[in-house]
């Protein structure tokens, strides 16, 4: 499937229609089609983030100012 050809075909269909309900439906799709970044992550990435949250809850972290002092 060539995405560019598909988009052009859709544009042509939209341009040729006089049905306002079709236009409204398309607008609704774009308004509600919001992706959550979490769904795009791999299982490994999700695990690492969740593990980081657990470490913070256990107090296993370093204050940013203390961390930066090591390198200044």
MOWO-V275229 format. One record per backbone hydrogen bond with DSSP energy under -1.0 kcal/mol. CO is the residue of the C=O (numbers start at 1). NH is the residue of the N-H. If there is no record, write none. Layout:
co,nh
CO,NH
CO,NH
This chain:
co,nh
2,6
3,7
4,8
5,9
6,10
7,11
8,12
9,13
10,14
11,15
12,16
19,23
20,24
21,25
22,26
23,27
24,28
25,29
26,30
27,31
28,32
29,33
32,34
36,39
37,40
38,41
42,46
43,47
44,48
45,49
46,50
47,51
48,52
49,53
50,54
51,55
52,56
53,57
54,58
55,60
56,59
59,61
63,67
64,68
65,69
68,71
